[in-house]
């Protein structure tokens, strides 16, 4: 690798870590929910790219400025060579600060990666998505001993303790058509939507959305998921599979720990439409125990709520060291 590239990367890493007071960009990040549908919400900016709002902590501002400079300087192939030749300490540090940015405002991070998911904007040689992907993959290559749940937590946008207030559903055949199996009578795909009151945020400290127009009201989040008549392998679902992927995934009147991710409904629009998908769902019993059927956290299949939250918080904190 050329010495100039190494020096530039080093200076950017120093920029990411220094405790100065850089000025953030003046662009505003705007979030709003659709009034006529449960599962769609939107993000947009009223300025240029990148978006570095002034409300972010200094270390997040530094991380985004450094990432922006890297993406303007190196092509994907150059960046891949640089990342693979970095020390493990440097990879861990870069991964940590990207995680800190993600933790501070997950919706903003999702918006940034979405804005450059495939093609970088003008004056950029590579996308933020590529930078994030390369560092994350290199991190897990160097830290393969870490558990799968830690990997999933690292990819999650939010982890909330929630109470499900209400649920709605609709029938939709467009999903089957998009998969190319529309033979004139496509199987029905059912989309579910749940409104959840957030009782605690275990990952993602900024919660977007309120339960009512009252500014003092609790925060709510809306989850969207769906199912067809078949599973991911093409096998027809039995009644138990339908219920687990259907209305009982997040049943009204129940509490859950939900590990979720934010999915774009389009890659080419501003404002960008999104849905919040519940990836991992851990039911909470009326006695205050969490059901962990796969014993993912190694605490047993029935765990006290306090112990389960402690385990999640510990795993999340490992990214912050």
Phi, psi and omega in degrees: 000143181294144181300322181301318180295318180298316181295321180293318179296319179299316180296325179290323177295320177297319178301321182295331189257340188294154186257040179276200182225073177290149177276131177283159176294156182272002182294141179262142176257123188244134178233139173203156181258150175289140181274340188252002177214145187287321196265355185252131169226170192227150171230147176202169175232152177253022178219195182277187179254137006275173177255114180229082184296150182290344181283349183289146173301156185302322184290333176285319176302315180298317180299315181291322178294318178296314179299320179298316180294319179298316183290336176279342189260322189243145172282164178304319180292321177295317181295322178298318178295320180295311183298318182293337181264356179288153177291160179297322177299319180293319178297315181297322180293314179298318179296319180300314184286329172293323177293321177298319177297317179297318181294323184293315178210086184298327181290322176297317180297317178299320179297317181296314181293325179297319183298338180224044186295319183238308181252123179294149178296173179303143179076003177254140178268338176212167184266159176295327178300316181295317178301311181299316181297314183297316181292318180296315181294322179292323178300313183286336173292322181277340184236048185294343181285345180291153187286160179295325180295326177295321177298315180295321177296322179296330180273342184292144175274325180215149168228112185237149164266118188229159170243124183277118183272318182204164181217143175227168179206160176213157176263141186210130178255357184293330179302314180296321180296321180295333179276001177080021181246024178276101180258023183097342178217065186291149177296146182285135174252128182257126178257128179251150178219131180235135173265123186238133173275126183277118178267333180198142177251114180267335172213133183095088189280344177257119182253124181263131178110138177238157185286339179206182179283352179288118182297343179266359184288164179292162177274144176232158175225149180247127179255144177230135174210175182201171178208150170251194179278354183235157175274185185293346179261002179089003179275144180292135182285139171276177185297324179293319178296321179297318181292320181293326179267355184251227189294337181274359177296317175223091187273136177303143180084004182242159177251149181213158159261121185241124172262116189233162176226151183261123184248132176284140174273349178206147179255005188225026182229153171219108015288153181262128178274142184226159166228152181253111187258130178280101183287305179241132182234124179244106181294149176245126183283169179294340178275357178089025177252148178262135178267114178243082189304323183269003182051046184299322183268002176070021181254003185107172182274342175234114189232144175297148182302318181297316180293321181294315178298320179299319179294318178295314180299323179296314181296318178297319183295336181296335177284343188262357184287000000 
